[in-house]
Amino acid sequence: MFADNLNSVVEMLGEDYHFDAVAYSNIYEQVENYDLVLIAPQIGYMLKRLQESLPDKLVLQIPTATFASYDAIGAIKFIQSEIENYNKEKKEEQVKKCHCCKKSNKRILSIVLSTNRAQTRIYYRVYDKSTIIDQQTIIKESLDMNDLYDIIDTVLLKHHIIDVIGIATPGIIKDNQHLRSSIDGSNQDIKNEFEKKYHIDVFIYNNANAAVVGFSLEHEEYKNIIFHSQPFGFGVGGQGILVNGQVITGKEGIAGEVRFFLRRMQLSDDCQQLAWSQAGVKELVIKSLLPSISLIGPDAIALYSPMTPDTLEIEKGLLSFVPKEFIPTFYSIKEPWYYMLDGITKLCDEHLNEKVKIKGES
């Protein structure tokens, strides 16, 4: 009834909002279709847990007086105020979290592609001599190559000169050039297509590998790191692996592709079914990390897993298999794209420096 009341009011006000009532038991399966989650006061005790497990969403508790009186206009004002504050805080965090290229003298366009079952998010930044001069987040229902062309065209119109374009994307990347499992379902050589069109160096990298590089910039004390990403609603995650300060990509870029072994582990249910409960995701994360810990022995694990924000739960689960002295230091990651942007930018800078070095030697 409250949702219906809100929809009537926003229609009258001409606001572009739509509200649906969803049972709490179905929230994780439904939430991808929404930008904002409002919970009733009677389940306010779940607010913190939902905010931790849904870091990409703004989660709010409806004020008790507003809900009790069915004050739809008051609720709309509350929502608008909270959205404004949320967007302001996000922009401030973006600037604070930059750790890359502190000495670079190049102009770099860094792009991160992040997908879930409901939408694709494109994050990009333009760095000029280590200073962020432009940054945007673009949300699409799906993504094709034209979206990337539009971003690059827009950036070049605004800033004219770009020394290198870096793209961090899901999928297997071969020789930092080819997108083997591309964003629109076909295999495409993005590097050569973009370089032919723009005559600018293009550098392609797996986004989990970029994330582990970005995390290492913030934590220089570690030389062996796993960045494990278990996106919301996905039964299988992926890993970026750093060993002795070097990213391990493996033959043909296969390193960190958890999907090739996870489904053959002893799991209590199908991976996709496990993805919709917190206990299930905990099991997926532990079984994904166990082989990597055993083979690599990392100093630290950066864990992006919205459904399991309490890393102590994961550590306790791992203790069933691995003695305490071998358990790495865990870090819970709320926003992985910060690290992906830092990582791809750092890699682009190294790529340019290597080209200069090779040119000088020749």
DASUL-V754492 format. One record per run of one state. SS is the DSSP state (H for helix, E for strand, C for the rest). FROM is the first residue (numbers start at 1). TO is the last residue. If there is no record, write none. Layout:
SS&FROM&TO, SS&FROM&TO
//
This chain:
C&1&1, H&2&13, C&14&23, H&24&33, C&34&35, E&36&39, C&40&40, H&41&53, C&54&57, E&58&61, C&62&63, H&64&68, C&69&71, H&72&96, C&97&106, E&107&115, C&116&119, E&120&128, C&129&130, E&131&140, C&141&144, H&145&159, C&160&163, E&164&169, C&170&172, E&173&174, C&175&177, E&178&179, C&180&187, E&188&188, C&189&189, H&190&198, C&199&200, E&201&206, H&207&218, C&219&224, E&225&229, C&230&237, E&238&243, C&244&245, E&246&247, C&248&250, H&251&253, C&254&258, H&259&262, C&263&270, H&271&274, C&275&277, H&278&296, C&297&299, E&300&304, C&305&305, H&306&308, C&309&310, H&311&318, C&319&323, H&324&326, C&327&328, E&329&332, C&333&335, H&336&361, C&362&362
//
